[in-house]
Amino acid sequence: MSEVLLDLQRINKIYNETSRHPVRAVKDLNLNVAQGEIVALLGSSGCGKTSTLRMIAGFEAVSSGQILIKGRPVHALAPARRNVAMAFEGYSLYPPLTVEENIAFALKSERLAKDEIRKKVAEIAHLLEIEDILERYPGSISGGQQQRASLARALIRDADLHLLDEPMGQLEPQLRALLRGRIKHFIKERGLTAILVTHDQTEANALADRIAVMEGGVLQQFDSPLHLKDRPANLFTGTFIGEPPMNVFPAQAEADGDNLKLNLADGVCLTYPASAFSDDLKARLLSSDTFVIGVRPHAVKITPGGHPAKVYANQWLGDQTHVAARFAGQTIVSVRHDRAHHAPGETIGIDLAASDLHIFAADSGRAFSHGGALA
């Protein structure tokens, strides 16, 4: 692995510490980012991702813990002394300056020649498709244009670390999809190191080498996009990552000769050859009162001989069908990449392969199995 550029060591952030109702926004966060890596902080509103980004930038003080950039503690330094560039969600452009002057502002301290500055500004403006607004002022352009100008101002800097707070939240989907590829190429081509905050899974998956999933101020899992989907560390990550979300059902296990039965609600019984599960996993399941099984919608097969489920919705989304049905006392969603003509009220057969099951502890939510083997 490349050299660690950013190292967060047991970072805590508590707002209103001395009040009767302190808010602990970030809890004992340990995270490291390698040189040249793109990392996404992903989570819902209030999960602690923006507080983390602002502590790295120096706009929020840490309550405890250390932030190291290139091995140097920076958590007590002013933002200007950290050599960090940040694109703010709220844009923070200078109103008296044109868009071009805003983007070029940071380059003036580098004492570059005017022609070199103009060339760099033109390059980043072309990348983000804002060449036609360079002479305009922030107050006269749209929110999406302001966001791209703020992003350009951050990316143009020669900084150790680039922090991007919801960098494309104001853009229309088509432009966002186009710019994602361009921005990733720009960052990778120059060997930059970047952290982006987003609530958009598509954006995180498209841009990031690794994704830190956060909830309630706690890091749930820090892994590659592939592992987050295929090997979620806990039930929260399993159900948060993926669209549509993972289907989950409480279950109990019982041995039946050469088979293992997983009993769900409403009398649904999934029967598998015992050989489909490792010996350690079988012992774990049989010794548990209750656990939770999860299966991705893309792995839910609709077959004539499957377990009965009653359809209540069928959505064609242009390139795939989402079929929702009542199964084992709750909803199960199956995704197909062709048209599926199942009408509401129709009974279909559901087949769940043992190799597609994720199994979680009912109490802690911790994953202990993926595809028939202990996690």
N, C-alpha and C positions, 0 to 999 in steps of 0.2 A: 504493500500500500504506500501511496505517496506520503510525504512528510505532512504531519498535522499542522495546519495553519491556525485553526481556531480550536480552543479547548475550554469548554464550560465545565467548571468543577463545583458541584453541589450548589447550584444557583437557586436562591430563594428570593421571591419578591412578595412583600406584604404591604398592602396599602392601608393607611390609617392605623399604623401599628399601635399607637397609644390610645386609640379610641376603644369604646366598648364593643365595637363590631369590626375588628380588623378583617381584611380580605386577603387571603393568601392566593395570589394569582399564579405563582410558579413555585413548585415544590421539589426541592432536592434534584434539580435537573443536571444530569451529566450528559455531555454531548461533545463530540469532536468532529471537525470538518477538515478534510484533507486538501492540500494545495491543488487547485484546478478542479475541485468538485463543485457540483451544484446540489444544494440540499434544500428541500422544501419543508417548512413547518406547516403541517396540515391539521385542521381541526375546525370545529364549529365556533361561533362567536363566544367569547369569554373563556376559551380553553387555555389562554396564556401565551399564545404564539406571538402576538404583537408586543406584549410586555417583554418577552424574551428578545425580540429583535431590537426594541428600543434600549434595552439594557446593554446589548452588544454595541449599539451605536453611541451610547453614553447619554441618551436623552432621558433615561430613567436610571436611578441609582439602584444597585443591588442591595437587598436587605442582608444577605450573607452569601458567601461563596466567592469564587474567583473566575475572572475572564482573562484568558491568555491568548494573545495573537502573536504568532511566531515565537512562542515561549516567553513573551514579555507580558507581565500583568498589566492590564489596561483598565480594570474596573474602577480605579480611582482617578483616571485621567479625564480631562475635558474631551468632548467629542472631536475637537479640531486636532487633538494630539494622538488620535487613534489610527489615522490614515484609513478611514472607512468612508465609503460613498454610500449614500442612502437615497432611494426613491421613495418619497412619502405617499401614502394613500391619499392624503389631503393635498397633494401637489406641491404646496409651499414655494411657488414661483414668486419672483420679485416683480410686483406690479409695474414699477417705473421702467423696467427693462423689457426690450423686445424678446421674443422667443429665442432668437439667435444669441442675444446677449446673455440670457439666462443660461443657455446650454454652455456657452463659452466661459462663463464666470469663473469656474474652478480652474480653467486652464491658464488664466492670467497669472496665478501664483507660481506656475511652473516656468514662467518666463519664456514661453515659446514665441516664435516669430508670428506676426499677424497672419501671414500666408499659411503657416502650418495650422494655426488655430482655425482659420476659415476652412481649410481642407478637412480637418477632423469633424467640424460641425456639419459640413455638407455630407460627409460620409454617414454619420449617425442619423441625420435628418432623412437621408434617402432610405436607410434601413427601416426607420419607423414611419415612413411616408408622411413626413410633415414639412417637406421642402417648401410648400406653397404658403406656409404661415410663419416663416422665419422672421419677417419684418413686422409681424403683428404683435400686439401686447396681450398678456394673459387674460385681461378682462374682456377681450373681444373674440375669444375662441371658445370652443365647446369643452365640456368636462373631459371627454375622451382625448381631445387634442392636448389639453393641459396635462393629462396623465402621461401621454407619450413624450411631451416636452420634459417633464420631471424625470421620466425614465432615461431619456437621452442625456440629461445633465448628470445622472449618476453613472451611466455606462461609459461616458466619455472620459471619466477620471482615471488617472493612474493610481489606483488604491490597492491596498492589500486585500480588502474585502469589499464586496458589493452587496448591499442589503436592499431587497426589493419588497416593499409592503403592498400586497395586492396590486401588482404592477399593471394588470390589464383588466381590472374589475369594471371599468367604465366603457370598455370597447364592445362593439357589436360582435356576435359570434364569428362571422366570416373573417373579419379583420383580426380577431384574437387568434384564430386558428392559423392564419398566415404568419403573424408575427411570432408566435411561439417557436416555430422552426427557425426563423431568422435570428431571434435573440439567442437561442441555444447555440446555434452555429457561431455567432459573434463571440459569445463567452468562451466556448471551447477552443475556437481558433486562436484566441489570444491568451489562453491559459489562465483566465480569470477565475476567481473563487467567489461563488455567489450563494446567498441564502435568500429564499423568497418565502413570504408568508402568503398563504392562500387558503380558502375554504373550498376551492374547486379541485376535485380529484383529477379531472381531465388535465388541468393545467399542471398539477403536481406530477402526474405520470409522464406527461409529455416533456417536461423540462428537467426534472430532477434525477440525479444518479441515485440518491437515497432520500427517503421521506421519513420525517419524524412525526408520528401521529400523536397528538396531544389531546387530553380531555381533563377538565377540572384541574388544570395546572400541572398535571402529571404526564410524563412521557410514557405512552403506552407501548410503542414499538418504534425502533429506528432501523430501517431495512430498505432493501431495494424494492421497487414497485412490484416485481414478480413475487418476491417472498411475502410481501404484505398480503397479496391475494391468495397465494397457494399455501402459505404457512403462517397464518395469523397467530400472534402470541397469545391472544385472549379473545373472549367473546366480543368485547367492544370493538377491537380492530376488525374482527371477522365480519361484523355487521355494519361497521362504518365504511369500510373499503368495499367498493364494488357497486355497480348500478345495473340492474336493480340490486337491492341488498341481499345478503345471504338469507336463505330460509332456515329457520331454527325451530327445533321441537324438543320439549322435555322427553326423556326416554329412560327406560329401565332395561336391564339385560337379564336373560336367563339362558342356561345351557339346555340343549335338546339333542342329545346324541352327538352326531357329527356336525350339528348346526349351532349357530348362535342367534338367538332371537332378540331383537330390539323392539320393545313394546312401547308404542306411542299412545296418545289419547284416543278416545272413541273406538277402542278395540283394534286399531291399526297395528299390525305386527310385521316388521321387516325381518325376513329370515335369510341368513347368509351361511355359506359353508364356514365352519369354524376356522378353516385354513386361510380364510381371507383376512384374518386378524393375527397379529403376532401373539405369542403366548403371554408376554408381559401385558399387552393391551387387554386380552381376554380376562386375565386375572384382575386387572384394574376395573374393568367394566362390571364384572360379576360381583366385585366387592363394594361397588358404589350403589347407594340407595337410588339416587337419581343423577343423571347427567344431561347434557344438552348436545344434540347432534345438529350439525349445520351442513347445508349443501348449497352450492352456488346455483342460481337460476339456470345458467347455461348447461349445468350438469343434470338437470331434471329432465328425464326422458318421458315422453308421452307415448305409451305403447298399449296395444289392445289387451294384453294380459296383465297389466299392472294393477296396483292397488287403486280402488275406485276413489275418484275425487269429482266434485261437482263444480263445473265452470261458472264463474259469475262475471268475468270480464275478459275481453279479448281485444288487445290494442295492436294495431299495425302501425309501426313507427317509421315506415319508409324503407327500412332495410332489415328489420327484424320484427317478430311477433312476440308480445308478452301475453301469456295466457295465465290468468289468476284463477285459482280454484280453492274450494274448501277441502281441507285434508287434515286429518288427525286433530280436529277441533280448531284449526286456524287456517291462515292463508298460505298457499304455496304458489310460487310464481315459476313458470317455465319460459325460457327464452329460446326461440327458434329463428334461424336465419332465412326463413322462407315464410310464405303465407300459411297460416294455420286456421282452418275454417271450423273452429269449435264455438258453438253458440252458447250464450248464457243458459244455464239449466241443464246442459248436456253433461253426461257422466263420461269421464275419460279415465284412462289407466295411467298411474304414475309409477315409474321405475327409478329407484335410487341405487346406484352401484356402490358397493363397499369402498371401492378405490376413490370415490368422490366425497366420502364423508369426512367432516371435521368434527372432533368431539371435545367438548369443554366441560370443566368442572362446574357443577350447578351452583356451588357456593362462591368460589372466587372468580369464576369465569376463565381461569387459566386453561389454555389449550393443552391437552395431553395426547392428542392423536390427530394425524393427518393421513388419510389414505390407508388406514389399517395398521399403522405402526405408531409407536409412541413418539411424540414430538421431541 
